[in-house]
Structures are given as C-alpha cells and as structure tokens.
Amino acid sequence: MNKTDEKYQAYVQILKEELIPAMGCTEPIALAYAAAKAREVLGEIPDRVWIGASGSIIKNVKSVIVPNTNHLKGIPAAAAAGIVAGEAKKELEVISEVSEAKRNQIAEFLEQTEITVDYIDNGIVFDIIIEVYKGASSAKVRIANYHTNIVRIEKNGEIVLDIPVEGESEEGLTDRSLLDVEAIWDFINTVDIDDIREVLSRQIEYNTAIADEGLRGDYGANIGSVLLSMYGDDVRNRAKARAAAGSDARMNGCELPVIINAGSGNQGMTCSLPVLEYAKELNAGEEKTYRALALSNLIAIHQKTGIGRLSAYCGAVSAGAAAGAGIAYLCGGGYEEVIHTVVNALAIVSGMVCDGAKASCAAKIAASVDAGILGYHMFLQGQQFYAGDGIVTKGVEATIHNIGRLGKDGMKETNAEIIRMMIGEN
C-alpha cells in the first residue's frame, strides 16, 4: 500500500483517533468530562445537578470505581469528580490530577448537592446529558455516540454549540467503512513504521505499566495473579494473565492511564498486551512488534465498527480475536493464518455478554485471549470452523459482518434486559 493511497492515510488517522489515553473506565470518565465541561460553562460550582444517561452508560458506570475519588462508584460520583476536580481540556484524562483536598471536596459535594439521575432514550446507545444549576444560572452539555463527542452546549438557555445527531453516525471521525482485513494486512506489511511509532509506543508504555501494577497490587478478583499461580508462566498463560491484570487494576481504582481501542481501555489492553508478551518471547524486534500491534488494533476496530461502541456483546471477544491475529503474524503466519485465526476465535466465544464494567471483565478478557490463541493453533493443526457452523459464514469479512449483526441488532433486547436487571426493574 502506497503512502498516497486513501486507505493508507485513513488507517494511520484511525489509529491516532482510537488509540488515545484514558484514565479509568471510559464511560464514567466520559461522564466526568461532560460534567467538567458543564461546570466550566457555568463558571462556578453548581448547587444542583441533573444527569440523563442512556441504558448502556448506566450499565457501564454502575459497578466500576472512579479513579482519584477514594474508591467511589457510580454516576453521581463520576459527575461530582468532574465538577469538583476535572479539567475539561484533558478530555478522557479529565480527573488524572486530583489532590487529596479535592478528593475530600468530591465526597462533600456528593453529600451536600442534589444530584438527580434519569434514564433517557433518544434512540442512540451512547448518550449523556448533564445540566448544572447555580441560583438562576444554568449550563447544559450533551455527549453523543462516542466518549469525547460534545454535540450541544447551552448557557442560561442560549445555545453555544449545536451539532445535529443523526442516529449513531460518528461525526468528525475518519470513515471506518474503509477498513477491511485484506487491506489491513497490506497496510501493516507496507506501513512506514515512523507513521505509527508515536501512537503505538505510547500504547506499549501505558498498557505495560498498568499490567505490571495489576500483577503487583491487590485489585478486584486478581484474575491475572490467579492465572499465573494456577497455570504457570508459559507465554500463552502470561499473555492472558497480563491482559487480565491490566483490567484488574483499571476496573478497581488504579490511577494509571491506559491507551484505549474503540473507546475501551479493556479492549486496548486486550489487543496489545498479549501481542507484546509473544513479541518478547519470540524476540520479534521493534519493527515486527509494531506491525503486529497495528494489525491487532485495526482488526479490533474493524470488528467494533459493525457492533458499535457499546453493546451487550462483550468487546473483549473482538479484541481477543484481534490479539490472536497479531500473535499469528508474530509466529510467522501469513494472511491465511490471520483470517482463520480471527474466524476460529469468533466462533468460540462470540455471544459472551457485556453486563457492565466491573471486576469480572478481567476473566472475560482471559477467555477471549485464550480463544484467539486457540484459533491460531487450530489452524496450524489443520483444523477450522466452516461456513454454516453457527454464525460462521464464508469469508472473514462476511463472518465479521455477522458478528456486527449479532452484537448490534441481535443482542439489542439482551442489552435492554441486562439494564433492567441492573437498575432493579422487574
């Protein structure tokens, strides 16, 4: 693929758009970002807050610890952190620097301030609206479709910003429909490493650091440590354990940032840390490691394009299949090995539900990475799943299309039922 090709430039830009830093689970951080922006527009700390959140936002904020809040959980805590201590200009690192005094003020704000949270359904999966009030003054901020996409700002009823929300299109981002596995394969084999070095080196640095911390510390159910203690330290188990450990830390209050993929830190860690572990084991060298990471990241993004940012379909499945592709490449596999690895992995674990961000995400990550590795080794042994085996159909693109249908359309009612369970509706 030539540097002047449309797809070449698009793929470089997609990596830059998707592989960005975030501190904490991205849905509560998006809430904190919206709240910090609303306070900035208001110009002072409010005395009343109203929050409207779509069901998938509620699902993904309910059970995860908000970093830098002394282990608070939930939507009011995320909003309070953004209002009291957030810097909106930092976007998904909005609460990355919070003093102990500010942490105490967050708790005081929660105790003293009227905060109302309502479920909203405006026909899109990702929707956050925050209104803040101080006396007769007010401000309103809406984020829609992805985590940093502010589409409306109001102050005292006057519109400051208004970007039309046309369904679930992702305004302002490079066209993800340009992605396909064959072109991704061409890209990763021909890309000038300097064009992707900065974004991928940051992913290596950040995600390695939080995996190390997850294994050192005591976070959640400590899935990463359990895997190592029970199953040993061969490369396959290390690949699963390090990805799980990063999630252990991130879901349970660790204050280190991660580099996300498709809006998710868990997915960002899942499609990078196993690849890095295999690269280290195989002494792959810098260039091959970067090409493997580009392959894994882009295949993960490609799958998520059809599914959507948030769904009842666990995003670790997509990222685990993508990690398998990166591992296949590192082990000397060509295009055939890569596509069959992806299809095999998807046949094994597709349908795993997302019931929100929480400690068990780490175990789901381990299972998904295992499926990616198994998918590769199946093909090495002359084994594969064929068209007609469930949702597997002829060709990797057609199978990925089916996965998109399953995650976006087929599991829509599953998502609604999970949300009803989580908010206590019968």
Secondary structure, 3 states (H helix, E strand, C coil): CCCCCHHHHHHHHHHHHHCCEEECCHHHHHHHHHHHHHHHHHCCCCCEEEEEECHHHHHHHCCCECCCCCCCECHHHHHHHHHHHCCHHHHHHCCCCCCHHHHHHHHHHHHHCEEEEEECCCCCCCEEEEEEEECCEEEEEEEECCCCCEEEEEECCEEEEECCCCCCCCCCCCCHHHCCHHHHHHHHHHCCHHHCHHHHHHHHHHHHHHHHHHHHCCCCCCHHHHHHHHHCCCHHHHHHHHHHHHHHHHHCCCCCEEECECCEHHHHHHCCHHHHHHHHHCCCCHHHHHHHHHHHHHHHHHHHHHHCCCCCECHHHHHHHHHHHHHHHHCCCCHHHHHHHHHHHHHHHCCCECCCCCCCHHHHHHHHHHHHHHHHHHHHCCCCCCCCCCCCCCCHHHHHHHHHHHHHHHCHHHHHHHHHHHCCCC
